């Protein structure tokens, strides 16, 4: 199947990171970062599954939710509150949308940082219809006062609305329709025990195996009307760090290269070329990953996070949240009581990538 979309003058003028080195340099956060970019929302929404049967991977989580959905529908009740925990890009938002779709109700979405005060919740909660789903992303970032205000709403489906101030203040109890709160968090440990205990379902999502990512990529390619060979999907999956968001981001960039070069289909060679242009090697490592490994490789002693951050010129939070999980999961870096150290597998990966040494603080 020929790629249907043709390169327009507007597309040629747009800064394409595969053909424009400056555009690549501007992508400071990294191609493999699991968090969504501001402009990825529309692209991601077009690829999200609508039903649980379309959701690929996380089999135990999907099965647990399927049972809960069938039971709630059979009783005609609202689904119990659901907490979805795991790293970014694994499908927490997609699952929240699926739950609302499967229940045939509206999805009301907000984020923890947007709920500064309890009054911010009142308007949202009072608008919920019976069995509606309220999705709160980054639920661990809800302030303590708002979190405590949610307790009675989640448990008793009632809130107290304070009218007036001072001596004339009075409390008006409001009864809410029974709803389902779906919380998504990347930092489950930051939730208080009372708050976490009010969720009836706690599901933890983990990195996807390559075979699941292959199926996700093939499905995305069909939606995008792109001819993607299975072997090419395997190459993409192997370098996507077990994250569907990263895999689909790579597919988008490979689609651009196929369009620019006039390729009739996407094969493994085209994928390898595209990822090389993006600076992503066969282990899914990009420049900052290799600089972290090089930093550790040039030191005979384990290094602390602060030292690594100073050496590579990146913040400690970014290294710990974005880059380190993949390095630890791949066995390239090991955490010890004294700090991080490079493993033999990390040395082999660093040698295979041919990482430059001159940027290392210990060179």
Short mmCIF file of the C-alpha atoms (twelve columns), coordinates in Angstrom:
data_MODEL
# 
_entry.id   MODEL 
# 
loop_
_atom_site.group_PDB 
_atom_site.id 
_atom_site.type_symbol 
_atom_site.label_atom_id 
_atom_site.label_alt_id 
_atom_site.label_comp_id 
_atom_site.label_asym_id 
_atom_site.label_seq_id 
_atom_site.Cartn_x 
_atom_site.Cartn_y 
_atom_site.Cartn_z 
_atom_site.pdbx_PDB_model_num 
ATOM 1   C CA . UNK A 1   0.000   0.000  0.000  1 
ATOM 2   C CA . UNK A 2   1.374   3.364  -1.001 1 
ATOM 3   C CA . UNK A 3   1.576   6.047  1.634  1 
ATOM 4   C CA . UNK A 4   -1.514  8.106  0.884  1 
ATOM 5   C CA . UNK A 5   -0.417  11.484 2.096  1 
ATOM 6   C CA . UNK A 6   1.841   13.514 -0.173 1 
ATOM 7   C CA . UNK A 7   4.457   15.942 0.982  1 
ATOM 8   C CA . UNK A 8   3.095   19.494 0.685  1 
ATOM 9   C CA . UNK A 9   4.919   22.797 0.566  1 
ATOM 10  C CA . UNK A 10  3.781   23.440 4.146  1 
ATOM 11  C CA . UNK A 11  5.258   20.139 5.264  1 
ATOM 12  C CA . UNK A 12  8.540   20.939 3.544  1 
ATOM 13  C CA . UNK A 13  8.687   24.283 5.335  1 
ATOM 14  C CA . UNK A 14  7.948   22.731 8.723  1 
ATOM 15  C CA . UNK A 15  11.078  21.925 10.790 1 
ATOM 16  C CA . UNK A 16  11.364  18.149 10.346 1 
ATOM 17  C CA . UNK A 17  13.703  16.641 12.983 1 
ATOM 18  C CA . UNK A 18  14.700  13.850 10.600 1 
ATOM 19  C CA . UNK A 19  16.039  16.210 7.955  1 
ATOM 20  C CA . UNK A 20  16.751  19.334 10.009 1 
ATOM 21  C CA . UNK A 21  19.548  18.975 12.599 1 
ATOM 22  C CA . UNK A 22  18.452  22.151 14.406 1 
ATOM 23  C CA . UNK A 23  14.987  20.699 14.967 1 
ATOM 24  C CA . UNK A 24  16.611  17.651 16.513 1 
ATOM 25  C CA . UNK A 25  18.756  19.831 18.755 1 
ATOM 26  C CA . UNK A 26  15.648  21.694 19.889 1 
ATOM 27  C CA . UNK A 27  14.131  18.431 21.118 1 
ATOM 28  C CA . UNK A 28  15.914  18.877 24.438 1 
ATOM 29  C CA . UNK A 29  13.752  16.545 26.515 1 
ATOM 30  C CA . UNK A 30  14.700  13.459 24.521 1 
ATOM 31  C CA . UNK A 31  12.893  11.209 22.064 1 
ATOM 32  C CA . UNK A 32  12.535  8.359  24.553 1 
ATOM 33  C CA . UNK A 33  11.054  10.454 27.390 1 
ATOM 34  C CA . UNK A 34  7.797   8.721  28.404 1 
ATOM 35  C CA . UNK A 35  5.930   11.932 29.283 1 
ATOM 36  C CA . UNK A 36  3.694   13.369 26.574 1 
ATOM 37  C CA . UNK A 37  4.786   16.417 24.598 1 
ATOM 38  C CA . UNK A 38  2.342   19.348 24.417 1 
ATOM 39  C CA . UNK A 39  1.619   18.751 20.716 1 
ATOM 40  C CA . UNK A 40  1.196   14.976 20.984 1 
ATOM 41  C CA . UNK A 41  -2.334  15.089 22.400 1 
ATOM 42  C CA . UNK A 42  -4.242  15.036 19.113 1 
ATOM 43  C CA . UNK A 43  -1.960  12.358 17.656 1 
ATOM 44  C CA . UNK A 44  -2.324  10.144 20.734 1 
ATOM 45  C CA . UNK A 45  -6.094  10.546 20.875 1 
ATOM 46  C CA . UNK A 46  -6.415  9.286  17.307 1 
ATOM 47  C CA . UNK A 47  -4.605  6.079  18.275 1 
ATOM 48  C CA . UNK A 48  -6.221  5.368  21.647 1 
ATOM 49  C CA . UNK A 49  -8.354  2.205  21.861 1 
ATOM 50  C CA . UNK A 50  -12.030 2.813  22.539 1 
ATOM 51  C CA . UNK A 51  -12.916 -0.551 24.067 1 
ATOM 52  C CA . UNK A 52  -11.187 -2.950 26.431 1 
ATOM 53  C CA . UNK A 53  -11.103 -5.585 23.676 1 
ATOM 54  C CA . UNK A 54  -8.931  -3.218 21.595 1 
ATOM 55  C CA . UNK A 55  -6.465  -2.591 24.427 1 
ATOM 56  C CA . UNK A 56  -3.206  -4.480 23.835 1 
ATOM 57  C CA . UNK A 57  -0.991  -5.626 26.719 1 
ATOM 58  C CA . UNK A 58  -1.299  -5.386 30.521 1 
ATOM 59  C CA . UNK A 59  -3.318  -8.608 30.416 1 
ATOM 60  C CA . UNK A 60  -3.868  -9.019 34.148 1 
ATOM 61  C CA . UNK A 61  -4.917  -5.379 34.540 1 
ATOM 62  C CA . UNK A 62  -7.281  -5.602 31.577 1 
ATOM 63  C CA . UNK A 63  -8.818  -8.839 32.862 1 
ATOM 64  C CA . UNK A 64  -9.344  -7.427 36.352 1 
ATOM 65  C CA . UNK A 65  -11.058 -4.359 34.912 1 
ATOM 66  C CA . UNK A 66  -13.176 -6.473 32.587 1 
ATOM 67  C CA . UNK A 67  -14.533 -8.479 35.534 1 
ATOM 68  C CA . UNK A 68  -15.195 -5.283 37.521 1 
ATOM 69  C CA . UNK A 69  -16.990 -3.699 34.562 1 
ATOM 70  C CA . UNK A 70  -19.203 -6.706 33.923 1 
ATOM 71  C CA . UNK A 71  -20.143 -6.920 37.599 1 
ATOM 72  C CA . UNK A 72  -20.952 -3.199 37.820 1 
ATOM 73  C CA . UNK A 73  -23.050 -3.310 34.661 1 
ATOM 74  C CA . UNK A 74  -24.945 -6.385 35.865 1 
ATOM 75  C CA . UNK A 75  -25.829 -4.637 39.149 1 
ATOM 76  C CA . UNK A 76  -26.551 -1.319 37.458 1 
ATOM 77  C CA . UNK A 77  -24.154 0.394  39.836 1 
ATOM 78  C CA . UNK A 78  -21.262 2.774  39.498 1 
ATOM 79  C CA . UNK A 79  -17.878 1.104  39.204 1 
ATOM 80  C CA . UNK A 80  -15.801 1.254  42.382 1 
ATOM 81  C CA . UNK A 81  -13.055 3.881  42.399 1 
ATOM 82  C CA . UNK A 82  -9.963  2.861  40.413 1 
ATOM 83  C CA . UNK A 83  -6.329  3.830  40.999 1 
ATOM 84  C CA . UNK A 84  -3.971  3.269  38.055 1 
ATOM 85  C CA . UNK A 85  -0.288  3.430  38.978 1 
ATOM 86  C CA . UNK A 86  2.797   3.179  36.819 1 
ATOM 87  C CA . UNK A 87  5.334   5.133  34.751 1 
ATOM 88  C CA . UNK A 88  4.162   7.615  32.096 1 
ATOM 89  C CA . UNK A 89  3.116   6.452  28.651 1 
ATOM 90  C CA . UNK A 90  1.776   3.008  29.573 1 
ATOM 91  C CA . UNK A 91  -1.937  3.609  28.982 1 
ATOM 92  C CA . UNK A 92  -3.447  4.977  32.194 1 
ATOM 93  C CA . UNK A 93  -5.355  7.716  30.381 1 
ATOM 94  C CA . UNK A 94  -6.470  5.261  27.705 1 
ATOM 95  C CA . UNK A 95  -7.830  2.896  30.354 1 
ATOM 96  C CA . UNK A 96  -9.768  5.739  32.008 1 
ATOM 97  C CA . UNK A 97  -11.361 6.586  28.659 1 
ATOM 98  C CA . UNK A 98  -12.136 2.922  28.054 1 
ATOM 99  C CA . UNK A 99  -13.850 2.569  31.442 1 
ATOM 100 C CA . UNK A 100 -16.171 5.472  30.662 1 
ATOM 101 C CA . UNK A 101 -16.842 4.130  27.173 1 
ATOM 102 C CA . UNK A 102 -17.582 0.611  28.414 1 
ATOM 103 C CA . UNK A 103 -19.970 1.976  31.049 1 
ATOM 104 C CA . UNK A 104 -21.669 4.218  28.498 1 
ATOM 105 C CA . UNK A 105 -21.182 7.343  30.624 1 
ATOM 106 C CA . UNK A 106 -19.393 10.682 30.337 1 
ATOM 107 C CA . UNK A 107 -15.725 11.130 31.194 1 
ATOM 108 C CA . UNK A 108 -14.823 14.275 33.156 1 
ATOM 109 C CA . UNK A 109 -11.072 14.846 33.130 1 
ATOM 110 C CA . UNK A 110 -8.857  17.084 35.233 1 
ATOM 111 C CA . UNK A 111 -5.383  16.986 36.769 1 
ATOM 112 C CA . UNK A 112 -4.099  17.104 40.328 1 
ATOM 113 C CA . UNK A 113 -2.202  20.408 39.947 1 
ATOM 114 C CA . UNK A 114 -5.407  22.098 38.709 1 
ATOM 115 C CA . UNK A 115 -7.208  21.401 41.988 1 
ATOM 116 C CA . UNK A 116 -5.679  24.047 44.235 1 
ATOM 117 C CA . UNK A 117 -8.544  24.377 46.714 1 
ATOM 118 C CA . UNK A 118 -11.569 22.319 47.780 1 
ATOM 119 C CA . UNK A 119 -13.887 24.789 46.035 1 
ATOM 120 C CA . UNK A 120 -12.281 23.766 42.708 1 
ATOM 121 C CA . UNK A 121 -13.843 20.335 43.212 1 
ATOM 122 C CA . UNK A 122 -17.364 21.507 44.024 1 
ATOM 123 C CA . UNK A 123 -18.299 22.523 40.496 1 
ATOM 124 C CA . UNK A 124 -16.902 19.285 39.056 1 
ATOM 125 C CA . UNK A 125 -18.497 16.948 41.583 1 
ATOM 126 C CA . UNK A 126 -21.939 18.546 41.433 1 
ATOM 127 C CA . UNK A 127 -22.015 18.198 37.634 1 
ATOM 128 C CA . UNK A 128 -21.427 14.444 37.690 1 
ATOM 129 C CA . UNK A 129 -24.365 12.357 36.565 1 
ATOM 130 C CA . UNK A 130 -25.069 8.867  37.961 1 
ATOM 131 C CA . UNK A 131 -22.192 6.446  37.207 1 
ATOM 132 C CA . UNK A 132 -20.081 9.119  35.459 1 
ATOM 133 C CA . UNK A 133 -16.291 8.749  35.521 1 
ATOM 134 C CA . UNK A 134 -14.093 11.502 36.981 1 
ATOM 135 C CA . UNK A 135 -10.512 11.068 35.793 1 
ATOM 136 C CA . UNK A 136 -7.785  12.832 37.772 1 
ATOM 137 C CA . UNK A 137 -4.345  12.633 36.209 1 
ATOM 138 C CA . UNK A 138 -1.305  13.089 38.465 1 
ATOM 139 C CA . UNK A 139 -3.580  12.437 41.410 1 
ATOM 140 C CA . UNK A 140 -0.566  12.366 43.749 1 
ATOM 141 C CA . UNK A 141 -0.190  16.133 43.208 1 
ATOM 142 C CA . UNK A 142 -3.545  16.982 44.768 1 
ATOM 143 C CA . UNK A 143 -2.974  19.229 47.819 1 
ATOM 144 C CA . UNK A 144 -3.632  17.635 51.208 1 
ATOM 145 C CA . UNK A 145 -6.663  19.874 51.885 1 
ATOM 146 C CA . UNK A 146 -8.307  18.851 48.604 1 
ATOM 147 C CA . UNK A 147 -7.434  15.206 49.180 1 
ATOM 148 C CA . UNK A 148 -9.166  15.256 52.556 1 
ATOM 149 C CA . UNK A 149 -12.181 16.981 50.983 1 
ATOM 150 C CA . UNK A 150 -12.423 14.068 48.559 1 
ATOM 151 C CA . UNK A 151 -12.715 11.488 51.352 1 
ATOM 152 C CA . UNK A 152 -16.423 11.993 52.004 1 
ATOM 153 C CA . UNK A 153 -17.159 12.466 48.320 1 
ATOM 154 C CA . UNK A 154 -15.577 9.100  47.493 1 
ATOM 155 C CA . UNK A 155 -16.967 7.222  50.486 1 
ATOM 156 C CA . UNK A 156 -20.339 8.800  51.301 1 
ATOM 157 C CA . UNK A 157 -21.000 10.650 48.008 1 
ATOM 158 C CA . UNK A 158 -21.601 13.833 49.934 1 
ATOM 159 C CA . UNK A 159 -19.749 17.131 50.363 1 
ATOM 160 C CA . UNK A 160 -20.167 20.136 52.630 1 
ATOM 161 C CA . UNK A 161 -20.494 23.480 50.887 1 
ATOM 162 C CA . UNK A 162 -19.617 26.513 53.021 1 
ATOM 163 C CA . UNK A 163 -21.780 29.564 52.375 1 
ATOM 164 C CA . UNK A 164 -20.820 33.106 53.405 1 
ATOM 165 C CA . UNK A 165 -17.953 33.893 55.759 1 
ATOM 166 C CA . UNK A 166 -17.294 34.841 59.352 1 
ATOM 167 C CA . UNK A 167 -20.240 34.961 61.774 1 
ATOM 168 C CA . UNK A 168 -22.729 34.369 58.957 1 
ATOM 169 C CA . UNK A 169 -20.987 31.254 57.625 1 
ATOM 170 C CA . UNK A 170 -23.093 28.136 57.363 1 
ATOM 171 C CA . UNK A 171 -22.490 24.661 55.991 1 
ATOM 172 C CA . UNK A 172 -24.802 23.209 53.373 1 
ATOM 173 C CA . UNK A 173 -24.483 19.427 52.864 1 
ATOM 174 C CA . UNK A 174 -24.822 18.379 49.231 1 
ATOM 175 C CA . UNK A 175 -25.611 14.849 48.122 1 
ATOM 176 C CA . UNK A 176 -23.735 13.696 45.022 1 
ATOM 177 C CA . UNK A 177 -24.649 11.198 42.375 1 
ATOM 178 C CA . UNK A 178 -22.677 7.976  42.682 1 
ATOM 179 C CA . UNK A 179 -19.657 8.311  40.443 1 
ATOM 180 C CA . UNK A 180 -16.352 6.574  39.779 1 
ATOM 181 C CA . UNK A 181 -13.086 8.331  40.513 1 
ATOM 182 C CA . UNK A 182 -10.234 7.061  38.330 1 
ATOM 183 C CA . UNK A 183 -6.880  8.336  39.556 1 
ATOM 184 C CA . UNK A 184 -3.640  8.029  37.599 1 
ATOM 185 C CA . UNK A 185 -0.296  8.363  39.336 1 
ATOM 186 C CA . UNK A 186 3.362   7.862  38.580 1 
ATOM 187 C CA . UNK A 187 4.233   8.234  42.266 1 
ATOM 188 C CA . UNK A 188 1.969   5.910  44.213 1 
ATOM 189 C CA . UNK A 189 4.110   6.299  47.330 1 
ATOM 190 C CA . UNK A 190 3.171   9.989  47.578 1 
ATOM 191 C CA . UNK A 191 -0.503  9.153  48.164 1 
ATOM 192 C CA . UNK A 192 -1.588  9.088  51.792 1 
ATOM 193 C CA . UNK A 193 -2.761  5.745  53.157 1 
ATOM 194 C CA . UNK A 194 -6.352  6.963  53.851 1 
ATOM 195 C CA . UNK A 195 -6.680  8.285  50.305 1 
ATOM 196 C CA . UNK A 196 -5.220  5.158  48.704 1 
ATOM 197 C CA . UNK A 197 -7.456  2.970  50.859 1 
ATOM 198 C CA . UNK A 198 -10.610 4.527  49.408 1 
ATOM 199 C CA . UNK A 199 -9.931  3.082  45.956 1 
ATOM 200 C CA . UNK A 200 -11.688 -0.224 45.414 1 
ATOM 201 C CA . UNK A 201 -9.369  -1.250 42.585 1 
ATOM 202 C CA . UNK A 202 -5.604  -0.698 42.512 1 
ATOM 203 C CA . UNK A 203 -3.931  -1.672 39.261 1 
ATOM 204 C CA . UNK A 204 -0.215  -1.263 38.553 1 
ATOM 205 C CA . UNK A 205 0.978   -1.012 34.963 1 
ATOM 206 C CA . UNK A 206 4.461   -2.102 33.938 1 
ATOM 207 C CA . UNK A 207 6.628   -1.875 30.795 1 
ATOM 208 C CA . UNK A 208 5.301   -3.756 27.770 1 
ATOM 209 C CA . UNK A 209 7.124   -6.755 26.257 1 
ATOM 210 C CA . UNK A 210 8.271   -6.314 22.670 1 
ATOM 211 C CA . UNK A 211 5.593   -8.629 21.262 1 
ATOM 212 C CA . UNK A 212 2.834   -6.406 22.689 1 
ATOM 213 C CA . UNK A 213 4.508   -3.276 21.337 1 
ATOM 214 C CA . UNK A 214 4.659   -4.901 17.888 1 
ATOM 215 C CA . UNK A 215 0.883   -5.411 17.926 1 
ATOM 216 C CA . UNK A 216 0.353   -1.827 19.133 1 
ATOM 217 C CA . UNK A 217 2.551   -0.485 16.334 1 
ATOM 218 C CA . UNK A 218 0.810   -2.554 13.669 1 
ATOM 219 C CA . UNK A 219 -2.570  -1.310 14.916 1 
ATOM 220 C CA . UNK A 220 -1.326  2.309  14.915 1 
ATOM 221 C CA . UNK A 221 0.043   1.875  11.395 1 
ATOM 222 C CA . UNK A 222 -3.360  0.679  10.166 1 
ATOM 223 C CA . UNK A 223 -5.049  3.728  11.698 1 
ATOM 224 C CA . UNK A 224 -2.448  6.043  10.138 1 
ATOM 225 C CA . UNK A 225 -2.798  4.211  6.793  1 
ATOM 226 C CA . UNK A 226 0.904   3.379  6.699  1 
ATOM 227 C CA . UNK A 227 2.349   0.106  5.397  1 
ATOM 228 C CA . UNK A 228 4.526   -1.129 8.277  1 
ATOM 229 C CA . UNK A 229 6.317   -4.450 7.924  1 
ATOM 230 C CA . UNK A 230 6.296   -6.725 10.976 1 
ATOM 231 C CA . UNK A 231 10.105  -6.893 11.097 1 
ATOM 232 C CA . UNK A 232 10.222  -3.087 11.064 1 
ATOM 233 C CA . UNK A 233 7.717   -3.063 13.943 1 
ATOM 234 C CA . UNK A 234 10.027  -5.415 15.864 1 
ATOM 235 C CA . UNK A 235 12.954  -3.027 15.440 1 
ATOM 236 C CA . UNK A 236 10.826  -0.121 16.661 1 
ATOM 237 C CA . UNK A 237 9.528   -2.132 19.611 1 
ATOM 238 C CA . UNK A 238 13.007  -3.192 20.700 1 
ATOM 239 C CA . UNK A 239 14.113  0.442  20.999 1 
ATOM 240 C CA . UNK A 240 10.967  1.866  22.627 1 
ATOM 241 C CA . UNK A 241 11.839  1.119  26.271 1 
ATOM 242 C CA . UNK A 242 8.674   -0.897 26.773 1 
ATOM 243 C CA . UNK A 243 6.528   2.246  26.388 1 
ATOM 244 C CA . UNK A 244 3.705   2.509  23.812 1 
ATOM 245 C CA . UNK A 245 3.914   6.312  23.770 1 
ATOM 246 C CA . UNK A 246 7.585   6.151  22.766 1 
ATOM 247 C CA . UNK A 247 6.833   3.468  20.160 1 
ATOM 248 C CA . UNK A 248 4.092   5.557  18.562 1 
ATOM 249 C CA . UNK A 249 6.340   8.635  18.678 1 
ATOM 250 C CA . UNK A 250 8.999   6.705  16.763 1 
ATOM 251 C CA . UNK A 251 6.394   5.485  14.275 1 
ATOM 252 C CA . UNK A 252 5.367   9.069  13.629 1 
ATOM 253 C CA . UNK A 253 8.952   10.084 12.887 1 
ATOM 254 C CA . UNK A 254 9.552   7.042  10.666 1 
ATOM 255 C CA . UNK A 255 6.354   7.873  8.784  1 
ATOM 256 C CA . UNK A 256 7.787   11.354 8.135  1 
ATOM 257 C CA . UNK A 257 10.992  9.887  6.711  1 
ATOM 258 C CA . UNK A 258 9.044   7.445  4.535  1 
ATOM 259 C CA . UNK A 259 6.965   10.320 3.217  1 
ATOM 260 C CA . UNK A 260 9.987   12.523 2.492  1 
ATOM 261 C CA . UNK A 261 11.943  9.738  0.771  1 
ATOM 262 C CA . UNK A 262 8.931   8.403  -1.143 1 
ATOM 263 C CA . UNK A 263 9.119   4.914  0.372  1 
ATOM 264 C CA . UNK A 264 6.146   2.699  -0.505 1 
ATOM 265 C CA . UNK A 265 6.335   0.889  2.835  1 
ATOM 266 C CA . UNK A 266 8.279   1.027  6.075  1 
ATOM 267 C CA . UNK A 267 10.866  -1.733 6.361  1 
ATOM 268 C CA . UNK A 268 13.529  -2.512 8.962  1 
ATOM 269 C CA . UNK A 269 16.222  -0.607 7.058  1 
ATOM 270 C CA . UNK A 270 14.128  2.561  6.966  1 
ATOM 271 C CA . UNK A 271 13.395  2.252  10.689 1 
ATOM 272 C CA . UNK A 272 17.089  1.808  11.479 1 
ATOM 273 C CA . UNK A 273 17.925  4.868  9.363  1 
ATOM 274 C CA . UNK A 274 15.267  6.998  11.081 1 
ATOM 275 C CA . UNK A 275 16.319  6.016  14.592 1 
ATOM 276 C CA . UNK A 276 19.973  6.614  13.755 1 
ATOM 277 C CA . UNK A 277 19.017  10.135 12.656 1 
ATOM 278 C CA . UNK A 278 17.267  10.583 16.017 1 
ATOM 279 C CA . UNK A 279 20.350  9.348  17.874 1 
ATOM 280 C CA . UNK A 280 18.654  6.235  19.317 1 
ATOM 281 C CA . UNK A 281 20.845  3.116  19.244 1 
ATOM 282 C CA . UNK A 282 19.956  -0.590 19.229 1 
ATOM 283 C CA . UNK A 283 19.510  -0.599 23.018 1 
ATOM 284 C CA . UNK A 284 17.048  2.303  22.961 1 
ATOM 285 C CA . UNK A 285 19.719  4.634  24.357 1 
ATOM 286 C CA . UNK A 286 20.044  8.245  23.278 1 
ATOM 287 C CA . UNK A 287 22.781  10.795 23.857 1 
ATOM 288 C CA . UNK A 288 22.093  11.573 27.507 1 
ATOM 289 C CA . UNK A 289 21.845  7.865  28.370 1 
ATOM 290 C CA . UNK A 290 25.258  7.300  26.831 1 
ATOM 291 C CA . UNK A 291 26.688  10.298 28.672 1 
ATOM 292 C CA . UNK A 292 25.401  8.870  31.964 1 
ATOM 293 C CA . UNK A 293 27.001  5.507  31.179 1 
ATOM 294 C CA . UNK A 294 30.239  7.200  30.127 1 
ATOM 295 C CA . UNK A 295 30.262  9.196  33.358 1 
ATOM 296 C CA . UNK A 296 29.926  6.037  35.424 1 
ATOM 297 C CA . UNK A 297 32.411  4.174  33.238 1 
ATOM 298 C CA . UNK A 298 35.206  6.640  33.861 1 
ATOM 299 C CA . UNK A 299 34.909  6.421  37.640 1 
ATOM 300 C CA . UNK A 300 36.314  3.517  39.640 1 
ATOM 301 C CA . UNK A 301 33.869  4.216  42.475 1 
ATOM 302 C CA . UNK A 302 30.050  4.368  42.599 1 
ATOM 303 C CA . UNK A 303 28.716  7.868  41.986 1 
ATOM 304 C CA . UNK A 304 25.863  9.729  43.650 1 
ATOM 305 C CA . UNK A 305 22.972  11.207 41.691 1 
ATOM 306 C CA . UNK A 306 24.132  14.774 42.367 1 
ATOM 307 C CA . UNK A 307 27.561  14.022 40.905 1 
ATOM 308 C CA . UNK A 308 26.084  12.400 37.803 1 
ATOM 309 C CA . UNK A 309 23.711  15.329 37.277 1 
ATOM 310 C CA . UNK A 310 26.598  17.802 37.481 1 
ATOM 311 C CA . UNK A 311 28.696  15.723 35.091 1 
ATOM 312 C CA . UNK A 312 26.094  15.405 32.340 1 
ATOM 313 C CA . UNK A 313 24.465  18.810 32.818 1 
ATOM 314 C CA . UNK A 314 20.950  17.632 33.609 1 
ATOM 315 C CA . UNK A 315 18.707  17.938 36.665 1 
ATOM 316 C CA . UNK A 316 18.629  15.165 39.244 1 
ATOM 317 C CA . UNK A 317 14.857  14.717 38.890 1 
ATOM 318 C CA . UNK A 318 15.076  14.276 35.116 1 
ATOM 319 C CA . UNK A 319 17.821  11.684 35.395 1 
ATOM 320 C CA . UNK A 320 16.021  9.761  38.136 1 
ATOM 321 C CA . UNK A 321 12.539  9.900  36.583 1 
ATOM 322 C CA . UNK A 322 13.216  9.776  32.831 1 
ATOM 323 C CA . UNK A 323 16.529  8.103  32.084 1 
ATOM 324 C CA . UNK A 324 17.502  5.951  35.046 1 
ATOM 325 C CA . UNK A 325 14.497  3.559  35.036 1 
ATOM 326 C CA . UNK A 326 15.432  2.170  31.605 1 
ATOM 327 C CA . UNK A 327 19.121  1.912  32.501 1 
ATOM 328 C CA . UNK A 328 18.270  0.001  35.682 1 
ATOM 329 C CA . UNK A 329 15.683  -2.219 33.999 1 
ATOM 330 C CA . UNK A 330 18.112  -3.074 31.190 1 
ATOM 331 C CA . UNK A 331 20.828  -3.989 33.704 1 
ATOM 332 C CA . UNK A 332 23.217  -1.272 32.475 1 
ATOM 333 C CA . UNK A 333 23.357  0.513  35.841 1 
ATOM 334 C CA . UNK A 334 23.168  -0.827 39.373 1 
ATOM 335 C CA . UNK A 335 22.153  1.076  42.501 1 
ATOM 336 C CA . UNK A 336 24.201  0.404  45.606 1 
ATOM 337 C CA . UNK A 337 24.313  1.895  49.076 1 
ATOM 338 C CA . UNK A 338 27.232  4.051  47.941 1 
ATOM 339 C CA . UNK A 339 25.700  5.213  44.657 1 
ATOM 340 C CA . UNK A 340 25.282  4.156  41.022 1 
ATOM 341 C CA . UNK A 341 27.811  2.007  39.215 1 
ATOM 342 C CA . UNK A 342 28.192  0.725  35.678 1 
ATOM 343 C CA . UNK A 343 27.588  -3.001 35.142 1 
ATOM 344 C CA . UNK A 344 29.423  -5.234 32.633 1 
ATOM 345 C CA . UNK A 345 26.316  -5.089 30.404 1 
ATOM 346 C CA . UNK A 346 26.457  -1.307 30.579 1 
ATOM 347 C CA . UNK A 347 30.105  -1.335 29.527 1 
ATOM 348 C CA . UNK A 348 29.252  -3.501 26.526 1 
ATOM 349 C CA . UNK A 349 26.357  -1.228 25.575 1 
ATOM 350 C CA . UNK A 350 28.582  1.827  25.918 1 
ATOM 351 C CA . UNK A 351 31.280  0.236  23.782 1 
ATOM 352 C CA . UNK A 352 28.802  -0.794 21.102 1 
ATOM 353 C CA . UNK A 353 27.388  2.718  20.885 1 
ATOM 354 C CA . UNK A 354 30.780  4.340  20.472 1 
ATOM 355 C CA . UNK A 355 29.816  7.105  22.911 1 
ATOM 356 C CA . UNK A 356 32.162  10.121 22.956 1 
ATOM 357 C CA . UNK A 357 34.232  10.486 26.100 1 
ATOM 358 C CA . UNK A 358 35.170  14.135 25.937 1 
ATOM 359 C CA . UNK A 359 31.950  15.320 27.616 1 
ATOM 360 C CA . UNK A 360 32.576  13.274 30.734 1 
ATOM 361 C CA . UNK A 361 33.499  15.168 33.903 1 
ATOM 362 C CA . UNK A 362 36.032  12.478 34.788 1 
ATOM 363 C CA . UNK A 363 37.809  12.422 31.406 1 
# 
